[in-house]
Amino acid sequence: MSYTRRILHYSPGPTDFVAALSEKAIAGCWFELHRQGGCGAAELRLKDTFADRNSVDVGDWIAFEFDTGDRWYFGRVEHRQANSPAGVTLRLAGMGIELNEVFPGGYNPTGGDQMPPHRYAATDLFANDPDYAVETFDSVDQPHNLVELLLSQYILSQTNITYDAGLIESSLPATSITSMKFRGEESARAILKELAVRARNASWGVNEDGKFFFLRQRSTVIATYQEGVDIVSLEESRERDLLFNRIVLTGGYIYDQQNVSGDDARKVYRWRGNYTQSASRDQYGERRIRVWVPWIRTANDSRAFAREFFRTYAEPPTRYLIEVANLQSIPRPWDGRVRLLARDGSELTALGIETIRVQFDQSPRIRIEVGPEDPRILWPEPLHDEGSLIPDYNSDYGGGSISLTDSEPPSSSSSSSSSSSSSGSSSSSGLQSVGCCSNGLPSTLTATFTNVSGCPNLDGGTIELYWNETRGRWESAAPAVFVAATGSSCTTEWYVYFVCRNAEASCDDFNLYVSGDSNECIFMETLYPDPGCACDPLDLTYGPFTTSDSNPICDCCDPVDGSTFDVGITA
């Protein structure tokens, strides 16, 4: 196929062909393709007279083709500048720009935006949110599941972007989502950008055909270039400025339960995590970045983000700039890697592509950029320092050290505050009064695990739960001390809490949350008790808790779907 440089104009929609602009174009046309984002910025220069400047307007669409039917780029006109007596410059953005114009969720189903808050979660953790009663809820546990819901519920109906199921992939190994809530404040693009990080730095964006993609990074070589043949210039650099081994992560707001009398205000604080990559810090010294992700409110979600962030930035990244001429095809960054050969034909390296800039003139040339983007551009810091309110003790709050070795268990401080080591905040004796049991309950309760099927290492194990006056519930230490039965080998870190969800109810309204974390194996589930609960003496059974491929307990249950266990609560 020979290079003919076709430039096509569409208006008003992306499928409404108007005319070819190839003969009007002058030198200086270019476009970019990004592994994360798809079709990016572009510029087109036309020789139209000032009087003809309105032939292409802001909001129209432009396609660049190598030859008939071989489209390389598609974007929307964002800016037009016309000069007298002649000359028009059009600046474009790929169809992914429409993701900036979609805002999932809302503030109020009866308010100005007529949209309820939208929570996506694997379990119910935030029943104290002031808008909990009006929120919309969808159950999700992995990033690609949430991507598909965002597409079907918001993006496809509000944009020209199209869906192809074959372009949405799960991450390997699987990564989890605990809870995210959107109130129409964050754009779909911002949300997708963060989901891609935790999905092992997935490729995402909108391609030249207007199709959305969310793909695993490819190791396949899709193009080979050689010094002295294709490569015009080759440059390598290492940058300490893009090295970061400490993240101060600020998330969303967490609300405590309001005082029953209604006299006291509801306590609120922002999720905050301080995560470090110790090996990098020991070698290079501390390099800190502050990141704001307002929908993160749990230890599991923040650790998932921090781990993948460090996987990219905990070492000084190597960056390459390669210029290539004599093109007959273009390597899309999301499709794979490029191989570079020395003049003698030996392999120099094979590289994943981040950005390609194509000089789209009479003879196309490309500049390939390899290496991660500056995270301070992806997550810019605020213009002024901002502190956060520190909550009373919360076993999930704080941060910790992040390991990048999948087989290595996380630090015990990874889900707890570095300044606290005990649970609860009130006396260890006396009775606690809660609405679900009018007789009052002791400050210390016991959770006993019972194997139902496939979880022999859990059978007979116990965890102590301690009354937390501030949060109005019994909860485990962080991580919980799991007292295993004789012969058991269950080393998972546990967090358990037991709470009355209705101040004027019975024991049927005691809620039990159980989570287990063994590096990449993260189990979470919340249940109400089985029928027949009792308060005096306290006796409640919850179950069955059920594991799955996306909700496993690696060293406590068999690695198959459907392993189950019960948990009993006694005084």
N, C-alpha and C positions, 0 to 999 in steps of 0.2 A: 504494500500500500504506500503510495507516494504522498508527500506532505503538500497539502493545498491550502492550509490555513483558512478554515471556514469560521466566520463570526456571524452568529444568527441572533436576530432580535425577536423577542416575544412580548406581547402586550394585549390585554391587560394582565392575563394570567400566564403562568409558566408553560402552558401548552398551546397558547394562542400565537401561532407563528405570524410574523409581520413581514420581515424581509431579511435578506442577507446584507451584512454591513462590511463584508470583506474588502470590497473595492474602496470603501470610504476610510478604512483604517490606515493610519500612518505608523511610523516606527515608535517604539516605546510601550507597546502593549505587554502586559505580564499578568500572571495569576499565581496563587499559592494553594497548595494542598497540605493538610495537616493530619498527622495520625490521630490526634485528638482534636476533633472539630470538623474534619472533612474539608470540603471546599472552603477556602478562606477569602482573603482580600484579593482584589484584582484592579487593574486600571486599563482602560481602553481610550485611545486617542483617535479622534475622527477629524477629517478635513472639512467638515460642514461649515458653511458660512454662518455668520451670526443670525441672519434671518431664518436659517433652517435649524436653529438650535433645539426647537421643540419636537423634532422628529423622534428623539428618544428622551423619555422623561424619567424622573425619579419614581421608583416603584416598578419600572419595566424590568424584563429579564433578558440576560445575555448568555449565550452558549458559545464556547470555544471548541472547535473540532479540528483534529489533525487532518482528517479527510471525512468524506460523507459517511455519517453513521458512527464515526469513532470520536465520541465526545470525551473531552478531557476536563472540562470545567463548566459549571453552571452557577450563575449568581444574579443577585438583584441590584439594580442601580440605587445607590445610597446618596450619591452626590454628583451634581452636574455643574461644570464650569464652562461658560462660553466666552470666547474672546472675539473682539472685532478687529479686523474684518472677517477672520475665519479661524477655526480651531475650537473643538469641543473636547473636553476631558471628562470621562465618566469614571467614577470610583465605585467599585462593586463590593458586595459581600456575598459569600456562599449562602445557600438556602438555610444553613444552620443558624443564620442571624435571626430567623423567626423564633428560635428557642428562647431568645432574649425577651420575647413579647408574650410568653405564656407563663402564668403565675398560678401554680397549683394551690388549691384550697382557698379559703377566705376567712373573714372575721365572723360573719353572722349570716345564717340562712335567711333572716328577715331584715337584715341591715342594708346598707348602701350597695354592697357588692352582691347580695343575694346568694352567697356561697358559704357553706359551713366549713370550719376547719377540717382538714383531712389528715387522719393519722394512719400510717402504714407501720405495722408492727408484728412481731412474732408472739408477743404476749402483752398483757394489760398491766402497765407499770405506773401510769400517770392519771389515776382516777381523781386526783385532787386538782387537776387543771380546772380553772374557772369555767372554761367552755367545754368541759367533758360531756355534758348532757346533750350538746347540739352537734358534736363532731361526727364526721363520717369515718368509718373504720374499714380497712382492708387488711387481711392477714397476708403478710409476706415474710420471708426469712432469708432471701438472697438478693443481691443487687439486680440481677437480670430479671427477676420476677417484678421488682419495683419499676424497672425500665419499661417493661411491657404494659404495666398498669398506667404509668404516666402517659405513654403513647395512646392507649385506647381511651383513657378518661379525659385527657386534656389536649395533647399535642396534635393528634390527627384531625380533630374537629376544628382547631383554631389556626391551622397552618396549611401550607401546600405540601408538607412533608408526607411521604408515603411509607408504608410498613411492609417489610418482607421478613417473614418468620425465620428464614434461613440466615439472616444477618444479625440475629440476637443470640448470643452464646453465654452460657454460664462460665464462671471462672474455675480454673483448676490450679490448686485444690479449691474446693468450695469455700466461700467467705460468707459471713452471716450479717443479717440486719436484726437489731433488737427493736428499735422504735424510732420513728421519724414523724414529725407533725408539721404541716404546712398551712399557713394562714394567708396565702396570697401575697406574701412579702418577697419570697425568693423566686427567681426565674427558673424555668425548667433547665436552662443551660447550666446555671450554677449547681443545681442538684445533680445533674448528670455528670458534671465534672468531678464531683466528690465521689459519686458511686463508682466511677471508673478507677479512681485511686485505690479504693478498698478491694475492687475486683482485679487485683494484681496488675494495676496500671493498664487497664483494658484500652483498646482503640475504640473511639466512638466519634460520631458526627453524622453529617449528611453528605452523601456522595454526589457525583456528577449527574446521576439520574434522579436526584431528589429523594433517595431512599435512606432511611436512618439505619445506622449500623452500631452495634455494641459487640465487639469481637475480642477474643483472646489475642495477645501478641503472637505474631507468626515468626517461626524460625526458618521458613522456606525462603530460599534465594530466588528472587524474581527478576534480577537483572545483574549483569556482570560488566564492569568497566575496567579498562586497563590504561596505565600510564603510557603516554606516547601514542595511544590509539584513540580512546574516547575522552580520557581525562585531560582537561585543559589546565586545571589547578587543583592541588590537594593540600589541605592545611589541617593540622591536629593541634589541639590545645587542652590543657588541664586547668581547671579553675577552682581554687579554694573558696572563692567568693560564693560559689553555689553549694558549698558543703554546710549541712546542718545536722546536728546530733542532739539537739534539745528542742522540743516543741512545747510552747505554752498555748494550749488549746482552749478556747472559750466557746462554749456551746449555748444552748437555749436555757430558758427559765424553768426551774423546778419549784412547784408549789407544795407546801405542807398543808396538812389538814387544818381547816379553820376550827377555832374553838367552838365547842358545841353551843355555848350560850350565844354566840354571834357577836359578843362584845369585843373580842380581840381580832385584829386583822390577820389575814392569812400570811404566813411567813413565805418568803420567796428568795431564791438565790439563783445565780447562773452556774450551769455546769462548768467546771474548770478542771483541766487535767494538765499535769506537768510531766512530760515523758522524755526519757533520755535513751540514747543508744550508747551504752557504756564503752564498748570496744572502740567506737569512733572517737568518743570524747577523750579516752585515755591516750589515743594516738595523736590527735590533732588539736586537743584543747577544746574548750566549750564554744560551740557555735549555735546561738539561739535564734529561733524564729517564732513569732506570734502568729497564730492562725485562728480565724473566726469562722466557725461552721455552726450557724444558729439552730440547726435541727438536731444536732447531736446532744443527747442528754443522758447517756449511759456509759458505763465503763467499757462494755463490750464494743459498742460502736466507736468510741474514741480510740481504743486500743487497735481496732481493725484499721482505722485510718492512719494512726501513727506508725504501725508496723510497715505498711506499704509505702508511706512517705519516706521512712528511713531506708527502705530497700532501694530507693532511688537516690536519696540525697545524703546518706551517711558517709559516703566516700566522695572525694573530689571527682566530679564527673568528667569524663573525657568527651570532648566535642570535636567534630570534624566538619569542615566545609569542603565540598567537592563540586567542581564545575565540570559539566559534561556537554559535549557537542555531538553532532551527527546522530540525533535521535530519530528512531523509527517507532518507538513506543514509550510510554511513560510508566514508571513504577509507582503505583499508588502506595502511599506510606502505610496504609492499614492492611495491605496484602502480604507484606513480608520484608525481607532484607535485601541489601545489595552487597555483592562481593567485589572487592577491589583487588586488582592484580598489579604486580610490579612490571617494569618494562620487560623483564625476562620471562614473564608469564607465571611466576610464583605468586601464591596468594598472600596478600598483605593482611586482610581482615575481612570479616563479614559483619555488616552493621545493620541494626534496625534504624529506620528512617523516622525522623520527627516531622520535618518540613521539606517540601520541594517547592522551589520558586522557578517558574517557567517563563523565560523571556520569549514571548510568542510573536516574533517578527518573521521576516522572510526565511530565516533559518533558526529553528527553535534550539535554545540552549536551556539547561537546567542547572540550578544550584541546589545541592542536597545538603541539608543540615541534619547532623546526627548529634544527639545529646539532649538531655531534659531541658525544658523551659525553666526560666527563673521562677521559683515558687513565690517570690514576692510580687510577681506580676499576676500569678494565678490566684493568690490569696493576699491582697495588699493589706498592710497594716493601717490602722486608723491614723488620723492626723495628730492625735494626742494620746498620751498614755491613759489607759483605763484600767482601774482595779475592779475587783469583784467582791461582793459581800461574801463572807465566809460563813457557811451554815454551821449549825450545831453538828455534832458527829454524824457522819453518814458513811457507811462502810464502802460505798462505791466512789467516794469523792477523793480526788487528789492526783493520782497518776502513778508513775513508777518507771522501771527500766523495761525496755522492749528488746526482746531477742529476735534476731533475723534468721535463726536456725529453726526450721519447722519442727525438728525432732526434739528440740530443747524446751522443757517446760518453762512457762513464764515465771518471772520473779513474783514472790508472794506479795509484793507491794504494788503489782501492776493493776490491781483493782481496788486498792485501798489508799487511804490518806497516809502520806509518809510521816505525819506527825501524830498519828493515833494508832494504838494497837489493841484496844479493848472495845467491846460492844456495849451499847446501852448507856444510859446516863443517870439512872436513879438507883435507889437502894436495892440491894440484893435480897432483902427480906420484905415481908408485908404483902398485902394483896393489892392487885391493880384492878380498878373498876372500869369495865368496858360494857357497852350496851348489849353485846351478844351473849354475855353470861352475867346475870345480875348478882351472883354469889361472890364475884371477885376471883381473880386468879393469881397464882404466885408469880414472882418476878422472873423465875427461871422455869422454862418448859423443856420438854424433850421431844425431838422428832426422831422416829424410828423407821428405818427403811425395811421393806419386805419385798423379796423377789417374787414376782408373779411368773415371768418367763424370760429367760435370757439374761438375767442380771444377778448371777450367783454371788458376785463380789460385793453387792450391796446388801445382801440379806443379813438382817440383824444389826446393821450398823446404825449408829446414833449420832445426832448433832444437838448440842445444847442451844437453846434460844433464850435471849435475855431481853427484858423489858427496856424499851427506848422511850423515855418520857417525852422527848421532843417530837418524835415521829408517831407516837401513840401506837406502838406495835412491838411485838417480840421479833427479834432478828438474831441471826448468827453472828459470830465474829467474822472478820474478813481477812483471809479466807476462813471458812468454818473449820473447826477441828472435828474431823470425821473419825469417830471411834469405831473401827471395823471389828466385825466378829472374828473369831479365831480362824486363821488360815486365809483371810481375805486380803486382796492386794488392790485396793481402790485408792489411787493417789490424786484423783481429780480435786481441784479447788472448788468448794461449794459456797453458795450464798443462799440463805433461806430466810424468808420472813413470813409472819403469821399475823393477820390484821383483821379487825372487825370493820366491815365496810358499811355498816348501818348502825347508828347509835341507838336505835329503838327496835332492834331485831332480835333474833334468836341465834343459836349456835350455827344454824344453816348459813348465816352470812359471814362466817369466818372464811377468809380467803388465804390460801397458802401458795406462795411463790417459791419455786425451786429452780436454781440455775447451777450448772456445773461447767467448769472451764478447764480443759486439759490441752493447752496450746491451741491448735486449730479446731479442737472438738469443743463446741459450745452448745450446751443443752439449756433450754429455757421453757418453762411451762407454768401456768397459773390455773389452779382448780378450786372449785367449791367442794365442800365435804360430801361424802356419801350419805345416804339417808341413815337415820338412827344415831345422830350425834348426841352427846350428853355433856352437860356442864359440871355436874357434881356427882362423882368425880369427872374431871375433864377427860373426854374420850372422843376423838374425831379421827376418821380415816379418809384419806384422799387418794384417789386413783381411778383407773390406772394412769400413771405418767408413761408416755409412750415415746420411744426413741425412733429416729429415722436417719436416712443418709444425711439429711440437712439439719438434724437435731440429735447428734450422737453423744454418747458418753464413752470415750475411747477405752478406758481401762477398767470400767465398772460393769459394762454390759456387752453382750456379743455384738460384733459389728454387722448387724443385720437390721433391716426395717422391722419394727413391731416388737422389739424387746420392751417389757413392761415391768413397772414396780409400783408399789403403794407406799405411802408415808402416813404414819400415825402420829397424832399429837396428844401427849399426856402431860399431867402435872407431876 
